[in-house]
Amino acid sequence: MDSVGPGLAKLLSPEGWALLSALPPYDPDRAMALSERLRRDGLDPELVAAALTQSRLRAKGREKLGEFADGMLFTPTGLEQATRLVVAARHARRYRDAGVTRVADLTCGLGADAMTLAAVGLPVLAVEADETTAALATVNLRHFPEAVVRHGDGLAVDFAAEGVDGVYADPARRTGSGARRHDPAAYSPPLDRVLALRDRVPALGMKLGPGVPHSALPEDAEAQWVSVDGDVVELGLWCGPLAPAGPGRSALLLGSDGGAAELRGTGAVAHPGPVGGYLYEPDGAVIRAGLVAEVAAEVHGRLVDPTIAYVTSDVLHPTAFATGYRVLDSMPFGLKRLKAYLRERGVGIVTIKKRGTAVVPEQLRRQLDLRGDAETTLVLTRVAGQQRVLVVEPVG
């Protein structure tokens, strides 16, 4: 375990593991005092620093991995790229339901996806190019005998010799300095090199950044944008038997409470029209997938503008794929007019939403000089090509 560095190496000793297990829940306000106390008690400063770092990362890791984080080791970069448990479980089910018998995770990172694959009973070959990360993945997967971790180049795996009939990859999307890579050709490994593996293993899946342009995606695969509690977290690309519904675009909306809703592209076309009594703000995954027209069809609505991802309707039609608002008022955008409108109604607190406008919400809030106790929500957007303000309230 020398590859993990001196601090983590000490943490993996019986003494280090005992210390990590004995630490109280991480509290940033008390971390310094705890560190000083442990050092006064004679513990190795390097070990104390490593243990407290892991305690902090585990606390953050619970947001993605739940209670599994309590038995794992992390690096900041590895944790940032780790797949949320609720999403990784969906990945694993695709492979299981496709009848895959052994999966090669070509970029296993800290092992979150490999863990969920093994948890559904699938043997996993987890490959990681970074030696430190591979060492930590070995620790994290210690309770899953179905998972074997290997340090090396995932693209060099001999799938036939390893008995692999399913491939998963989550290419690194940041440079060594931490800068984000937006071009999938600059991923590590690049998108096209992973897609080329389909000739050898048709059951191939990838996790990509949600901002990858549609033009960069193969037409014969399913591209699914995923959000968790409204936060767009990934674009999943699924090939062959991993896409049982066939190629196309879809949006999957997951909730931390276990809820799920999926919307698939139908080729719907939405047209613009006047603002009605209700406004719908589609989930980010729906917008990324280019399925706003499908939402408009579901709520029997129309677009407020051909270029804006807001939908409106005359009658409320609740949908899992958008947040609904009741439209209370509508007016052309103008600072003086809006300021007077809010002042007359005693509005002192506003939530400002915007789409298709250069207005900076925080700057506008200062300019409005709000006074009063009433609250409201303002939507700054383009309607039929003109800048307007919609005064709305959320519907239940």
C-alpha positions, -999 to +999 in steps of 0.1 A: +000+000+000+030+023-004+013+038-034-013+056-013+012+079+004+025+079+039-006+093+056-031+069+040-007+040+044-006+046+082-044+049+081-047+014+066-028+000+096-048-016+125-040+015+146-051+039+118-083+020+110-092+019+148-087+057+150-108+064+120-136+041+134-134+059+167-137+094+155-170+113+162-192+125+133-172+152+114-178+187+127-159+214+108-161+237+138-145+212+161-120+196+137-090+217+147-096+212+184-100+174+179-067+174+159-048+192+186-062+168+213-053+137+194-018+150+188-014+158+225-024+122+232+007+112+214-008+101+180+013+105+149+004+140+134+005+125+099-020+098+109-042+123+126-043+145+095-051+116+073-079+103+096-096+137+099-094+142+061-111+109+056-137+118+082-145+150+063-146+132+030-169+105+044-193+131+057-194+146+022-196+111+007-228+103+025-246+128+002-238+105-027-233+071-012-254+070+020-242+047+047-218+029+024-195+060+027-189+052+064-167+022+054-150+037+024-118+057+018-118+087-006-097+112-024-113+146-032-111+141-069-124+105-067-153+116-045-162+143-069-165+119-098-181+091-079-216+081-091-244+087-066-257+055-052-293+060-064-279+064-100-253+036-098-280+012-087-298+020-120-267+013-139-263-020-123-298-031-130-293-024-167-264-050-168-283-075-147-315-072-168-295-075-200-282-109-189-246-098-186-224-123-167-193-103-160-187-066-163-154-048-168-155-013-152-127+003-172-123+034-150-135+022-116-123+052-096-131+046-059-154+017-068-190+031-064-203+017-096-184-016-092-199-019-057-234-017-070-227-041-098-213-066-073-243-059-050-267-072-076-246-104-080-225-095-110-188-104-111-168-073-118-133-066-131-126-031-118-097-014-136-082+019-125-052+037-141-042+057-110-023+036-085-035+054-054-071+053-065-068+016-074-055+009-039-084+027-023-109+009-045-094-024-033-102-013+003-137+000-006-146-033-024-132-055+003-167-068+013-175-078-023-157-110-034-174-107-068-152-076-075-116-078-085-096-046-087-067-042-111-043-013-115-038-007-152-052+006-185-088-004-189-086-002-227-060-029-227-082-055-211-086-087-231-123-091-227-125-126-242-097-139-220-114-123-189-148-137-197-162-101-199-195-096-218-204-061-205-183-029-203-188+002-183-167+034-184-167+067-166-140+087-183-121+114-163-135+148-172-109+170-154-073+177-161-045+171-136-049+207-125-086+202-119-099+221-150-130+206-165-128+191-199-158+199-221-148+182-253-155+144-251-125+138-273-104+152-244-118+128-219-095+102-204-101+078-222-117+097-251-153+090-260-145+076-295-120+051-281-145+037-256-172+035-282-149+016-305-151-013-280-186-020-291-172-042-319-159-065-292-185-061-264-219-048-276-232-043-241-214-011-234-224+018-211-207+051-203-212+080-179-206+113-195-209+149-185-245+162-191-232+190-214-219+168-242-236+180-274-261+157-291-240+158-322-212+140-305-234+110-295-240+079-316-274+076-331-277+039-324-274+043-286-297+055-259-287+088-244-303+094-210-298+126-190-303+120-153-312+144-125-314+138-087-337+161-068-336+185-098-298+185-101-286+172-135-258+148-126-249+128-157-255+117-192-257+079-195-249+064-229-262+028-233-255+005-262-268-028-275-287-049-249-282-022-223-308-001-242-338-024-243-361+004-254-339+011-284-319+042-294-330+077-287-330+104-260-346+101-226-346+119-193-346+101-159-357+121-129-347+105-096-355+116-060-334+109-029-367+096-015-367+068-041-391+083-066-384+080-103-399+093-135-387+086-171-395+106-202-386+093-237-384+113-269-415+109-291-407+134-318-433+158-304-433+193-318-442+223-296-454+257-310-452+291-293-484+308-281-497+334-255-490+330-219-518+312-202-528+308-165-500+283-158-462+282-164-440+251-163-403+250-157-390+216-171-365+197-151-329+203-162-326+167-175-356+172-197-341+204-211-307+187-217-323+158-234-342+182-257-376+169-246-394+202-237-418+196-266-428+163-249-436+181-217-457+206-236-476+178-252-482+162-217-496+193-202-516+203-234-495+234-235-473+256-257-439+274-256-438+310-244-412+316-271-396+293-298-362+297-281-371+294-244-376+263-224-407+274-205-441+259-212-475+275-206-511+262-205-546+275-198-555+247-174-532+231-148-519+196-157-495+184-130-464+166-144-434+149-128-412+165-155-417+202-147-424+225-118-457+243-122-466+279-113-498+298-114-494+330-134-506+360-114-495+388-137-475+396-168-459+429-179-431+442-202-398+443-184-389+477-171-371+486-138-393+516-130-426+497-137-415+466-118-403+486-088-436+504-085-456+472-089-438+455-061-438+486-039-476+489-042-480+453-030-456+455-001-433+429-016-400+427+003-388+392-006-386+379-042-374+347-058-360+356-093-359+331-121-346+339-155-342+324-190-333+342-222-323+374-206-291+391-196-305+405-164-284+396-133-308+386-105-287+398-076-281+432-093-318+435-101-327+427-065-306+456-053-320+480-078-356+471-068-350+484-033-375+460-019-396+470+012-423+450+029-431+416+042-449+400+012-431+374-009-434+366-046-417+349-075-406+367-107-398+350-139-377+371-163-379+357-198-386+363-234-422+359-246-429+361-283-395+377-288-401+405-261-386+407-226-413+403-200-418+397-163-442+370-152-453+372-116-461+336-104-466+314-074-458+277-071-488+253-074-491+225-048 
